[in-house]
Amino acid sequence: MVQVGDKIVFEECMMFIFKWEDGYVNDPNDSGGETKYGICKRWYPHLDIKNLTREDAMKIYYDEYWLKAGCDKMLYPANLIIFDSAVHMGVYRALSLWEDGITWHEYIFRRIECYTSMPSAKYYLRGWINRCIDLWKEVKRKGAY
């Protein structure tokens, strides 16, 4: 059962996600294919992506990313950083970059380093780095540094 505090933290983190994952796209260079709110047809072939609502996307993000990455048990800023990474690069990859003792600064640099080895970096690297910079600014803005 979701507790009120957990839901509020999740919803605050979703504000950052929706800043970067908003609207519908069908980019031929994106291996995910048709995508809305960051939810892609490749991973959710049973969904009508064009008609996906924000509420539906939030439910998917909560069940498939927030909980599976363990963000409900993390403190800020780790919960936001891991959640955003899980949304953008998958839960397994996001968690594989994390290890005990690592700072959130180091984690974001690891994430950028991981991006450089991805095949689609030739199309999206600049945007991915901009997202990481924005994540960095968001964490600093909220005073976690």
C-alpha positions as CSV (number, residue, x, y, z in Angstrom):
1,M,0.0,0.0,0.0
2,V,1.3,3.5,-0.9
3,Q,1.7,5.8,2.0
4,V,0.8,9.4,1.7
5,G,4.5,10.5,2.1
6,D,5.6,8.0,-0.5
7,K,3.0,9.2,-3.0
8,I,4.0,12.8,-2.5
9,V,7.7,12.1,-3.1
10,F,6.8,10.0,-6.2
11,E,4.6,12.7,-7.6
12,E,7.3,15.3,-7.0
13,C,9.8,13.2,-8.9
14,M,7.3,12.7,-11.7
15,M,7.3,16.4,-12.2
16,F,11.0,16.1,-13.3
17,I,10.2,13.1,-15.4
18,F,7.4,14.8,-17.3
19,K,9.6,17.8,-17.9
20,W,11.7,15.5,-20.1
21,E,9.1,12.8,-21.1
22,D,6.1,14.8,-22.3
23,G,3.9,14.3,-25.3
24,Y,3.9,11.9,-28.2
25,V,6.8,11.1,-30.6
26,N,7.5,8.5,-33.2
27,D,11.2,9.1,-34.1
28,P,12.5,6.6,-36.6
29,N,15.9,6.7,-34.9
30,D,14.5,5.7,-31.5
31,S,14.6,1.9,-31.0
32,G,11.6,2.3,-28.7
33,G,9.4,3.3,-31.6
34,E,6.2,5.1,-30.9
35,T,6.5,6.8,-27.5
36,K,4.3,9.0,-25.2
37,Y,5.3,10.3,-21.8
38,G,8.4,8.1,-22.2
39,I,6.4,4.9,-22.4
40,C,7.4,3.2,-25.7
41,K,5.6,0.6,-27.9
42,R,8.7,-1.6,-27.9
43,W,8.3,-2.4,-24.1
44,Y,4.6,-2.0,-23.9
45,P,3.3,-3.5,-27.3
46,H,-0.2,-4.1,-25.8
47,L,-0.8,-0.4,-25.1
48,D,-2.4,2.2,-27.3
49,I,0.5,4.6,-27.0
50,K,-1.2,7.5,-28.8
51,N,-4.1,7.5,-26.3
52,L,-2.0,6.9,-23.2
53,T,-3.0,9.3,-20.4
54,R,-0.6,10.9,-17.9
55,E,-2.3,8.9,-15.2
56,D,-1.7,5.7,-17.0
57,A,1.9,6.6,-17.5
58,M,2.3,7.5,-13.8
59,K,0.9,4.1,-12.9
60,I,3.4,2.3,-15.1
61,Y,6.2,4.5,-13.8
62,Y,5.2,3.8,-10.2
63,D,4.9,0.0,-10.6
64,E,7.6,-0.7,-13.2
65,Y,10.3,1.8,-12.3
66,W,9.8,3.5,-8.9
67,L,9.1,0.3,-7.0
68,K,11.3,-2.1,-9.0
69,A,14.3,0.2,-8.7
70,G,13.6,0.5,-4.9
71,C,13.2,4.3,-5.0
72,D,10.4,4.0,-2.4
73,K,13.1,3.0,0.1
74,M,15.7,5.6,-0.9
75,L,16.2,9.1,0.4
76,Y,16.4,12.2,-1.7
77,P,18.3,12.8,-4.0
78,A,19.1,9.1,-4.7
79,N,15.4,8.4,-5.3
80,L,15.0,11.0,-8.0
81,I,18.4,10.3,-9.6
82,I,17.9,6.5,-9.7
83,F,14.2,6.9,-10.8
84,D,15.1,9.2,-13.6
85,S,17.9,6.9,-14.7
86,A,15.6,3.8,-14.5
87,V,13.0,5.7,-16.7
88,H,15.6,6.7,-19.2
89,M,17.9,3.6,-19.4
90,G,16.0,0.8,-17.7
91,V,15.9,-0.4,-14.1
92,Y,18.7,-2.9,-14.5
93,R,21.2,-0.5,-16.0
94,A,20.3,2.3,-13.6
95,L,20.9,0.0,-10.6
96,S,24.1,-1.4,-12.1
97,L,25.7,2.1,-12.0
98,W,25.0,2.4,-8.3
99,E,27.2,1.1,-5.6
100,D,27.5,1.8,-1.9
101,G,29.5,4.9,-1.1
102,I,29.1,6.5,-4.4
103,T,28.0,10.2,-4.4
104,W,25.1,11.4,-6.5
105,H,27.6,13.5,-8.4
106,E,29.7,10.4,-9.3
107,Y,26.5,8.6,-10.3
108,I,25.5,11.2,-12.8
109,F,29.0,11.2,-14.3
110,R,28.7,7.4,-14.6
111,R,25.4,7.8,-16.3
112,I,26.9,10.1,-18.9
113,E,29.8,7.8,-19.4
114,C,27.3,4.9,-20.0
115,Y,25.4,7.0,-22.6
116,T,28.6,7.4,-24.7
117,S,28.8,3.7,-25.3
118,M,25.1,3.4,-26.4
119,P,24.5,3.0,-30.2
120,S,21.9,5.7,-30.4
121,A,24.3,8.2,-28.8
122,K,25.0,9.5,-32.3
123,Y,21.5,10.9,-32.3
124,Y,20.7,11.7,-28.7
125,L,23.9,12.2,-26.7
126,R,23.5,16.0,-26.5
127,G,19.9,15.8,-25.2
128,W,20.9,13.0,-22.7
129,I,23.7,15.1,-21.3
130,N,21.3,18.1,-21.1
131,R,18.9,16.0,-19.1
132,C,21.8,15.0,-16.7
133,I,22.8,18.6,-16.3
134,D,19.1,19.5,-15.6
135,L,19.0,16.7,-13.0
136,W,22.1,18.0,-11.4
137,K,20.6,21.5,-11.2
138,E,17.3,20.1,-9.8
139,V,19.1,18.4,-7.0
140,K,21.3,21.4,-6.2
141,R,18.2,23.7,-6.3
142,K,16.6,21.6,-3.6
143,G,19.7,21.9,-1.5
144,A,21.1,18.3,-1.7
145,Y,24.8,18.8,-2.4
